[in-house]
């Protein structure tokens, strides 16, 4: 017998009563919460079983189910569905806006599926998860834009253009790269905001200006120089580029960026500008690489690259834990844990050091169950899950970007890791008569000062 519970409270209360009657010997609430925290993988359900009861109990947290990959695959199933065969022989088939939209997605193939997956992965990683139903609704809306077959035929019949050009006006209203993001012909589409997925996507403001080089190419080059677009979009892309060159062409520029993102195949020798565009569009310098690791179920980094990423993580942790920029330290191979005030907005030029941890004691690993890279100390005695928001924060801070802040939930994650480091190093803590201080000089450089406490003389001596 299977059952579902939408709230954790009733589950805990029900099983607590059952555990009392069954003589369950453990703290049932802690056990259940641990089970709910388990990721839902493709393997056997053994780790989800709750032992100690007379009956077999399996607890699965469905919010741990990854809708991202499955949702993106549904797009391909929608455009390949056999129901489209009913359009064969239609008088408007060659210029039908619905067919042009579908054929553009079909031509893009795995590219558009991957780009859609990245958007959903970005939302999910930043605590904006979508249900499968919400994803399907957005994808279906993006393919049809609410246009019926009769409306599509009317659009073609009313057009004075020739051939495929007859469908451009209709395609402009329903293009997938517009409908998916909640726009119509470059303008926000109020009706689309009734879909929760569209509301979340619109909130993230995908498609904003990226750089001067890309902006200069927008009105003149299809695909902004790096992207090869499906031939079905040639006519519409040409119209939009002409409008984007006008003084009031801002909305068309946004539309062209969205088109390049969702449909653009990377041209030969254009990998670097494509990477810059895609990372900026997604507001994430780590998402594409993160996605690659998850699919491979391991870190696909060379040893030097892994060492560089590990060092970047530790440099940023050094800044977070001490409040000093990593570049100000006289040594760049040690993580200092200090008695810094909890009010992180207050600068402390002198701080008492609790523990010093060499960078060489840290390493990177990949947790295949939780599907995240892990910063590991002393062969796993303390571990920090490097979620996508944390990785993005680390990459941006290490690159020198200002104004980046962590959400409270991820700040708490770093505070917990700091506490774990102190816990596992407690047995090797230095002598009580030895004191270490971090101190920022007038020039801003941070130095470590060691002192020995002479208890007989009650004085400190330079160590």
ABEGO torsion letter per residue (X at the ends): XBBBBABAAAAAAAAAAAAAAAGBABBAAAAAAAAAABBBBABBAAAABBBGBABBBBBBBAAABBAAAAAAAAAAAAAABAAAAAABGBAAAAABAAAAAAAAAAAAEAAAAAAAAAAAAAAAAAGBBBBAAAAAAAAAAAAAGGBBAAAAAAAAAABABBEAAAAAAAAAAABAAAAAAGBBGGBBBAAAAABAAAAAAAAAGBGBBABAAAAAAAAABBGGGABBBBAAAAAAAAAAAAAAABAAAAAAAAAAAAAAAAABBBBBGAAAAAAAAAAAAAGBAAAAAAAAAAAAGBBBBBAAAAAAAAAAAAAAAAAAAAGBBAAABABAABBBBBBBBABAABBBABBBBABBBBAAABBBBBBAAAGBBBBBBGGGABBBBBBAAAAAAAAAAAAGBBGBBBBAAAAAAAAAAAAAAAAAAAAABBBAABBBBBBBBAAGBBBBBBBBBBAAAGBBBBX
